[in-house]
Amino acid sequence: MPGRPSLAGRSLLLVLRPISGMGGGGSALKVCADHRGGINWLSLSPDGQRLLTGSEDGTARLWSTADGQCCALLQGHESYVTFCQLEDEAAFTCSADCTIRKWDVLTGQCLQVFRGHTSIVNRILVTNNQLFSSSYDRTARAWNVDKGQVSQEFRGHRNCVLTLAYSAPWDLPGAPCMEEALAGGLLVTGSTDGTAKVWQVASGCCHQTLRGHTGAVLCLVLDTPSHTAFTGSTDATIRAWDILSGEQLRVFREHQGSVICLELVNRHVYSGSADRTVKCWLADTGESVRTFAAHGHSVSALKYHAGTCRRNSEAGSLGWNGLLHKVDRHPDFFIYFASSSLVQISYL
């Protein structure tokens, strides 16, 4: 299935030793091997103190990054968990059982089940008391987080919807002619039909269709101040778009494989690819300024937290242990996750 994340390993290894030269005392390695299937996604809490994992075994687990202990088992999905998002007071998961669930992070109790999609739910995004979801049923949906009800449905893609991002109304220009259309903000979705679409959340209408990729759109990030979307595709390119006008601004070409994940940090775009590299680009020009050393497997996720960007690698059918390396705050290095319990540090 295109775009489906997979970290493949059954256990999560929390590496709790500081990097040599960073100072501080070290603690022992803690292996968290409680899942009975591969880990499909992981999410860090905003404060970085907890980690949520979603698994092929149909469960999600909450871990303490301080000691590697499992804090809660989130059990109730009837098929594998495709994606998860961890907030301060709640956890959210989506699944191949066509549902989304909200969980209490202290007790592990399921607080809400969101029903409506008719196929696998690929991604969810929780922001401003709204929940957005994308699915193999070719739709994206907006939900009221408290009521668990669909507030808007977005139809128009010709194939499954993989990725999404949201721009709140206060991040968009306040031109009088656009006020009503942008009142609920804009949702951007990427699909295996090769397009990204920009939707008016308030009306559900398609605002723009972003055409140019020759393969599935696997990932996207938004730069809200410049109302620019960056999309990554199986065509090995990244493209920048004005989400208001639909204009293609620039194309980033250097990857030799599908662009699987993107992260935008300090006017730099970081991309992870099936060509086993991470590249750094100037967001404003598309110039490639750094390529990080080749990895053992496709780079399936990039995460930036507290001055640290974390990378996950996908090992496919080989199987591997997902890694999280906890370090002191430092703005100038990446942490790379690899197979065979390997942690790589790349200084910027």
C-alpha positions as CSV (number, residue, x, y, z in Angstrom):
1,M,0.0,0.0,0.0
2,P,1.6,3.3,-1.1
3,G,2.5,5.6,1.8
4,R,1.8,3.2,4.6
5,P,4.4,3.8,7.3
6,S,6.1,0.8,8.7
7,L,8.9,0.6,11.2
8,A,8.7,-3.2,11.0
9,G,10.3,-4.2,14.3
10,R,8.5,-5.7,17.2
11,S,10.4,-3.9,19.9
12,L,11.3,-0.4,20.7
13,L,14.7,0.3,22.0
14,L,15.1,3.4,24.1
15,V,18.7,4.5,24.2
16,L,19.1,6.6,27.3
17,R,22.8,7.4,27.1
18,P,24.1,10.9,26.3
19,I,26.3,11.2,23.2
20,S,30.0,11.3,23.9
21,G,31.1,14.8,24.5
22,M,27.6,16.1,25.4
23,G,28.1,15.7,29.1
24,G,25.9,14.2,31.8
25,G,25.7,10.7,33.1
26,G,24.4,7.7,31.2
27,S,21.8,5.1,32.0
28,A,21.4,1.6,30.9
29,L,19.7,0.6,27.6
30,K,16.0,-0.3,28.0
31,V,14.4,-2.6,25.5
32,C,10.6,-2.3,25.3
33,A,9.5,-5.5,23.6
34,D,5.8,-5.6,24.6
35,H,4.3,-5.2,21.2
36,R,3.4,-8.4,19.4
37,G,3.7,-6.9,15.9
38,G,5.7,-4.3,14.0
39,I,5.6,-0.7,15.1
40,N,3.9,1.3,12.3
41,W,4.3,4.8,13.8
42,L,5.6,6.7,16.8
43,S,4.8,10.1,18.3
44,L,6.5,12.2,20.9
45,S,4.5,14.3,23.4
46,P,4.9,18.1,23.0
47,D,7.2,18.1,26.1
48,G,9.2,15.1,24.9
49,Q,8.6,13.1,28.1
50,R,6.3,10.4,26.6
51,L,6.3,8.3,23.5
52,L,3.3,6.7,21.8
53,T,3.7,3.7,19.5
54,G,1.1,2.2,17.1
55,S,1.5,-1.4,16.1
56,E,0.5,-4.2,13.7
57,D,-0.8,-6.0,16.8
58,G,-3.8,-3.5,16.9
59,T,-2.6,-1.8,20.1
60,A,-0.9,1.5,20.9
61,R,1.4,1.8,23.9
62,L,2.5,4.8,25.9
63,W,6.2,4.9,27.1
64,S,8.2,7.1,29.4
65,T,11.3,8.4,27.7
66,A,12.9,8.9,31.1
67,D,13.1,5.2,32.0
68,G,11.6,3.3,29.0
69,Q,8.7,1.9,31.1
70,C,5.3,1.3,29.4
71,C,2.8,3.6,31.1
72,A,-0.4,2.5,29.3
73,L,-1.8,-0.1,26.9
74,L,-4.3,1.3,24.5
75,Q,-6.4,-1.6,23.4
76,G,-9.6,-1.6,21.3
77,H,-8.9,-1.4,17.6
78,E,-10.0,-4.4,15.6
79,S,-7.1,-4.2,13.1
80,Y,-3.6,-2.7,12.9
81,V,-2.8,0.8,14.0
82,T,-1.6,2.9,11.0
83,F,-0.8,6.2,12.8
84,C,-0.9,7.9,16.1
85,Q,-0.6,11.4,17.6
86,L,0.2,12.2,21.2
87,E,-1.0,15.4,22.9
88,D,-0.5,16.6,26.4
89,E,-3.8,15.2,27.8
90,A,-4.9,12.7,25.1
91,A,-3.7,10.2,22.6
92,F,-5.2,9.7,19.1
93,T,-4.9,6.6,17.0
94,C,-6.3,5.5,13.6
95,S,-6.5,2.0,12.2
96,A,-7.2,-0.3,9.3
97,D,-10.5,-1.0,11.1
98,C,-11.7,2.4,9.6
99,T,-12.0,4.1,12.9
100,I,-10.1,6.7,14.9
101,R,-9.9,6.6,18.7
102,K,-9.2,9.1,21.4
103,W,-7.5,7.8,24.6
104,D,-6.9,9.0,28.2
105,V,-3.1,9.1,28.6
106,L,-3.3,8.4,32.3
107,T,-5.6,5.4,32.4
108,G,-5.4,4.1,28.8
109,Q,-9.2,4.3,28.6
110,C,-10.8,4.9,25.2
111,L,-12.7,8.2,25.5
112,Q,-14.2,8.4,22.0
113,V,-14.5,6.4,18.8
114,F,-14.8,8.3,15.5
115,R,-16.7,6.3,12.9
116,G,-17.5,7.3,9.3
117,H,-14.6,6.3,7.0
118,T,-15.3,3.2,4.9
119,S,-11.7,2.1,4.4
120,I,-8.3,2.2,6.1
121,V,-7.6,5.5,7.9
122,N,-4.1,6.6,6.9
123,R,-3.3,9.7,8.8
124,I,-4.8,12.0,11.5
125,L,-4.0,15.5,12.5
126,V,-5.3,17.1,15.8
127,T,-5.2,20.9,16.0
128,N,-7.4,23.7,17.5
129,N,-10.0,21.2,18.9
130,Q,-10.4,19.8,15.4
131,L,-9.4,16.4,14.1
132,F,-8.6,15.8,10.4
133,S,-8.2,12.4,8.9
134,S,-7.3,10.9,5.5
135,S,-8.3,7.5,4.1
136,Y,-8.2,4.9,1.4
137,D,-11.8,5.7,0.8
138,R,-10.5,8.7,-1.2
139,T,-11.8,11.3,1.3
140,A,-10.5,13.5,4.1
141,R,-12.7,14.4,7.0
142,A,-12.9,17.0,9.7
143,W,-14.3,16.0,13.1
144,N,-15.3,17.7,16.3
145,V,-12.9,16.3,18.8
146,D,-15.4,16.6,21.8
147,K,-18.4,15.1,20.0
148,G,-16.7,12.6,17.8
149,Q,-18.9,13.7,14.8
150,V,-17.9,14.5,11.3
151,S,-18.1,18.3,10.7
152,Q,-16.9,18.3,7.1
153,E,-16.1,15.9,4.3
154,F,-13.6,16.6,1.5
155,R,-14.3,14.7,-1.7
156,G,-12.4,15.1,-5.0
157,H,-9.3,12.9,-5.0
158,R,-9.4,10.1,-7.5
159,N,-7.4,7.7,-5.3
160,C,-6.5,7.2,-1.6
161,V,-5.6,10.2,0.5
162,L,-2.3,9.8,2.3
163,T,-1.1,12.9,4.0
164,L,-2.5,16.2,5.3
165,A,-1.6,19.5,6.8
166,Y,-3.7,22.4,8.1
167,S,-3.3,26.2,8.1
168,A,-5.4,28.1,10.6
169,P,-7.4,31.1,9.5
170,W,-5.3,33.5,11.5
171,D,-2.2,32.3,9.6
172,L,-3.7,33.3,6.3
173,P,-3.8,36.8,4.7
174,G,-6.9,38.8,5.5
175,A,-8.0,40.1,2.1
176,P,-11.7,41.1,2.3
177,C,-12.6,39.0,-0.8
178,M,-11.2,35.9,0.9
179,E,-12.4,36.2,4.5
180,E,-15.5,34.0,4.1
181,A,-13.7,31.3,2.1
182,L,-10.8,31.1,4.6
183,A,-12.9,31.5,7.8
184,G,-12.2,27.9,8.8
185,G,-8.7,27.7,7.6
186,L,-7.3,25.6,4.8
187,L,-6.6,21.8,4.7
188,V,-4.0,20.5,2.3
189,T,-4.1,16.8,1.3
190,G,-1.8,14.6,-0.8
191,S,-3.0,11.5,-2.7
192,T,-1.8,8.6,-4.8
193,D,-3.6,10.2,-7.7
194,G,-0.5,12.5,-8.0
195,T,-2.1,15.7,-6.8
196,A,-2.3,17.7,-3.7
197,K,-5.5,19.6,-3.0
198,V,-6.2,22.7,-0.9
199,W,-9.6,22.7,0.8
200,Q,-11.7,25.4,2.4
201,V,-12.5,23.8,5.8
202,A,-15.6,25.9,6.4
203,S,-17.3,24.9,3.1
204,G,-15.6,21.7,2.2
205,C,-14.9,23.2,-1.3
206,C,-11.7,22.5,-3.2
207,H,-9.8,25.8,-3.2
208,Q,-6.9,24.7,-5.5
209,T,-5.6,21.5,-7.0
210,L,-1.8,21.3,-7.1
211,R,-0.7,19.5,-10.3
212,G,2.8,18.7,-11.3
213,H,4.0,15.5,-9.6
214,T,4.1,12.4,-11.8
215,G,3.8,10.0,-8.9
216,A,1.9,9.6,-5.6
217,V,2.2,12.5,-3.1
218,L,3.5,10.8,0.0
219,C,4.2,13.7,2.3
220,L,3.8,17.4,2.8
221,V,4.6,20.2,5.2
222,L,3.3,23.8,5.4
223,D,5.2,27.0,5.9
224,T,2.2,29.0,7.2
225,P,3.8,32.5,7.2
226,S,4.4,32.3,3.5
227,H,1.3,30.1,2.8
228,T,3.6,27.7,1.0
229,A,3.2,23.9,0.8
230,F,6.1,21.5,0.2
231,T,5.1,18.1,-1.2
232,G,7.2,15.0,-1.6
233,S,6.5,12.3,-4.2
234,T,7.3,8.9,-5.6
235,D,8.6,10.8,-8.6
236,A,11.7,11.7,-6.4
237,T,11.0,15.4,-6.4
238,I,9.9,18.0,-3.8
239,R,7.7,20.8,-5.0
240,A,6.8,24.1,-3.4
241,W,3.4,25.6,-4.0
242,D,1.5,28.8,-3.1
243,I,-1.6,27.3,-1.5
244,L,-3.7,30.4,-2.2
245,S,-3.0,30.7,-5.9
246,G,-2.1,27.1,-6.6
247,E,1.1,28.3,-8.4
248,Q,4.1,25.9,-8.4
249,L,7.0,27.9,-7.1
250,R,10.0,25.6,-7.5
251,V,11.1,22.0,-7.9
252,F,13.7,20.3,-5.7
253,R,15.6,17.7,-7.8
254,E,18.4,15.5,-6.5
255,H,16.9,12.5,-4.7
256,Q,17.2,9.2,-6.6
257,G,14.2,7.6,-5.0
258,S,10.7,8.4,-3.5
259,V,10.6,11.3,-1.1
260,I,8.9,9.7,1.9
261,C,9.0,12.4,4.6
262,L,9.6,16.1,5.0
263,E,10.4,18.5,7.9
264,L,10.6,22.3,7.8
265,V,13.0,23.8,10.3
266,N,14.3,27.4,10.3
267,R,13.8,28.0,6.6
268,H,15.4,24.7,5.7
269,V,13.5,21.7,4.2
270,Y,14.8,18.3,5.3
271,S,13.8,15.3,3.2
272,G,14.1,11.6,3.8
273,S,14.0,9.3,0.8
274,A,13.9,5.7,-0.4
275,D,17.4,6.4,-1.8
276,R,18.6,6.1,1.8
277,T,19.6,9.7,2.3
278,V,18.5,12.8,4.1
279,K,18.9,16.1,2.2
280,C,18.8,19.6,3.5
281,W,17.5,22.4,1.1
282,L,17.0,26.1,1.3
283,A,13.3,26.5,1.4
284,D,13.3,29.8,-0.4
285,T,15.4,28.7,-3.4
286,G,15.3,25.0,-3.6
287,E,19.1,24.7,-3.4
288,S,20.5,21.5,-1.9
289,V,23.0,22.5,0.8
290,R,23.7,19.2,2.6
291,T,23.3,15.4,2.1
292,F,23.6,13.3,5.1
293,A,25.5,10.0,4.9
294,A,23.7,7.1,3.2
295,H,21.6,5.0,5.5
296,G,21.0,1.3,5.6
297,H,17.3,1.6,4.7
298,S,14.7,4.0,3.3
299,V,14.2,7.0,5.6
300,S,10.6,6.7,6.8
301,A,10.2,9.6,9.2
302,L,11.9,12.8,10.4
303,K,11.1,14.4,13.7
304,Y,12.2,17.7,15.2
305,H,11.8,18.2,18.9
306,A,13.6,20.5,21.4
307,G,16.4,21.3,19.0
308,T,16.8,17.8,17.9
309,C,15.7,16.2,14.6
310,R,15.0,12.5,14.8
311,R,15.0,10.2,11.8
312,N,13.4,6.7,11.5
313,S,14.5,4.2,8.9
314,E,12.3,1.6,7.2
315,A,13.8,-1.9,7.0
316,G,10.9,-3.5,5.1
317,S,10.6,-7.2,5.5
318,L,14.0,-7.6,7.2
319,G,12.6,-6.5,10.6
320,W,14.4,-4.1,13.0
321,N,14.2,-2.4,16.3
322,G,12.9,1.2,16.2
323,L,15.2,3.5,18.2
324,L,14.7,6.7,20.2
325,H,17.9,8.4,21.4
326,K,17.4,10.8,24.3
327,V,20.0,13.6,24.5
328,D,20.6,17.0,26.0
329,R,19.1,19.8,24.0
330,H,21.3,20.9,21.2
331,P,20.3,22.7,18.0
332,D,22.9,21.5,15.6
333,F,22.6,17.8,15.1
334,F,20.3,15.1,13.7
335,I,19.7,11.7,15.3
336,Y,19.3,9.0,12.7
337,F,17.5,5.7,13.4
338,A,18.7,2.6,11.7
339,S,18.5,-1.1,11.7
340,S,20.6,-3.4,13.8
341,S,20.3,-1.2,16.8
342,L,22.5,1.5,15.2
343,V,22.3,5.2,16.2
344,Q,24.0,7.7,13.9
345,I,24.7,11.3,14.8
346,S,25.2,13.8,12.0
347,Y,26.4,17.3,12.9
348,L,24.9,20.1,10.8
